[in-house]
Amino acid sequence: MKILIPTDGSVYSRNAAKVASKIAQSHSYKIIVLHVVDDKGLKRKKWRNEGANNIIEEICELLVENGCKQEFIEKVIKDGNAPESIVEVAKEMEVDRIVIGTQGRNGIKKIVGSVTEKVLKLSDALVLVIPPNYIEA
């Protein structure tokens, strides 16, 4: 099973990684940890690369702490629009499942739309959404 974990460095991404680690360990697995650097007309600078690497490393460390093997974890940094890039990577890497956290926004932020909501609309792969109030059992 190939599992894609998109991460933005938030607690919601950490929750998604914890759930993904449990799923992975009950299967033969490969985990892809993805961070999308928003491309709003900016070239990726050195500090943006470092930030992206730090975000991915934090999730990788969490996965290893939760029993996943480093050799089955791949790291991907991509420039672009987050929802579109997540779905694109999922297709390119033929993932079986996207495990993604959500902030559970409401009001104007909900109207604009969340990354998770857009991934749900665009993805052909199974998407498991981890709610903001998820507490690991």
C-alpha positions in Angstrom: 0.0 0.0 0.0 1.2 3.5 -0.9 0.1 6.2 1.5 0.5 9.9 0.7 0.7 12.3 3.7 0.5 16.0 2.6 1.9 18.2 5.4 2.0 21.8 6.1 3.7 21.5 9.5 0.6 21.8 11.5 -0.7 19.7 14.4 -3.4 18.5 12.0 -0.7 17.1 9.7 0.9 15.4 12.7 -2.4 13.8 13.6 -2.7 12.5 10.0 0.8 11.1 10.2 0.0 9.2 13.4 -3.1 7.6 11.7 -1.1 6.8 8.6 1.6 5.1 10.6 -1.0 2.8 12.1 -2.5 2.0 8.7 1.0 1.4 7.2 2.1 -1.1 9.8 -0.8 -3.4 9.1 0.1 -3.6 5.4 3.2 -3.9 3.2 3.7 -0.1 2.8 5.5 2.8 1.3 4.8 6.3 2.7 5.3 9.5 0.7 5.5 12.7 2.8 4.7 15.7 0.7 5.1 19.4 1.3 3.8 21.8 -1.3 5.5 25.2 -1.5 2.9 27.7 -2.7 4.0 29.1 -6.0 2.3 32.5 -5.8 4.8 33.9 -8.3 7.8 33.5 -6.1 10.8 31.5 -6.9 11.7 29.0 -4.2 14.4 30.6 -2.1 17.0 28.9 0.1 15.0 29.7 3.2 11.8 28.2 1.6 13.7 25.0 0.9 15.0 24.8 4.4 11.5 25.4 5.8 10.0 22.7 3.6 12.8 20.2 4.5 12.2 20.9 8.2 8.5 20.4 7.9 9.0 17.0 6.1 11.7 15.9 8.5 9.4 16.5 11.5 6.8 14.2 10.0 9.3 11.6 9.1 10.7 11.6 12.6 7.2 11.2 14.0 6.5 8.2 11.6 9.7 6.5 12.7 8.9 7.1 16.4 5.5 5.5 15.7 7.1 2.3 14.2 7.6 3.0 10.5 10.9 2.2 8.9 12.9 5.0 7.4 13.6 3.0 4.2 9.9 2.9 3.4 9.5 6.7 3.6 10.0 9.0 0.7 10.2 12.8 0.9 8.8 15.0 -1.8 8.8 18.8 -2.1 6.7 20.3 -4.9 6.1 23.9 -6.0 2.5 24.7 -6.9 -1.1 25.0 -5.8 -1.5 22.7 -2.8 -4.7 20.8 -3.7 -3.7 20.3 -7.3 -0.2 19.3 -6.5 -1.4 16.8 -3.9 -3.7 15.1 -6.4 -1.0 15.3 -9.1 1.6 13.5 -6.8 -1.0 11.0 -5.8 -1.6 10.1 -9.5 2.1 10.1 -10.5 3.1 7.9 -7.6 0.0 5.7 -7.8 -0.9 6.0 -4.2 -3.7 3.9 -2.7 -4.7 6.4 0.0 -4.2 10.1 0.9 -4.2 10.7 4.7 -4.7 14.4 5.4 -5.6 16.5 8.4 -8.2 19.3 8.4 -8.6 22.4 10.5 -12.4 22.2 10.5 -12.7 25.9 9.4 -16.0 27.7 9.3 -17.3 31.1 8.3 -15.5 33.0 5.5 -12.5 30.6 5.5 -14.9 27.7 4.8 -16.6 29.6 2.0 -13.2 30.2 0.3 -12.5 26.4 0.6 -9.9 24.4 2.3 -7.1 22.4 0.8 -8.6 19.2 2.2 -12.0 19.9 0.6 -10.4 20.6 -2.8 -8.4 17.4 -2.6 -11.6 15.5 -1.9 -13.2 17.0 -5.0 -10.2 16.4 -7.3 -8.7 13.0 -6.1 -9.4 9.6 -7.7 -7.5 8.0 -4.7 -9.2 7.2 -1.4 -8.9 10.2 0.9 -8.9 9.7 4.7 -9.6 13.0 6.5 -8.5 13.3 10.1 -10.7 15.7 12.0 -9.2 18.6 14.0 -10.4 17.1 17.3 -8.9 13.7 16.7 -7.2 12.4 19.8 -5.0 9.3 19.4 -6.4 6.4 21.3 
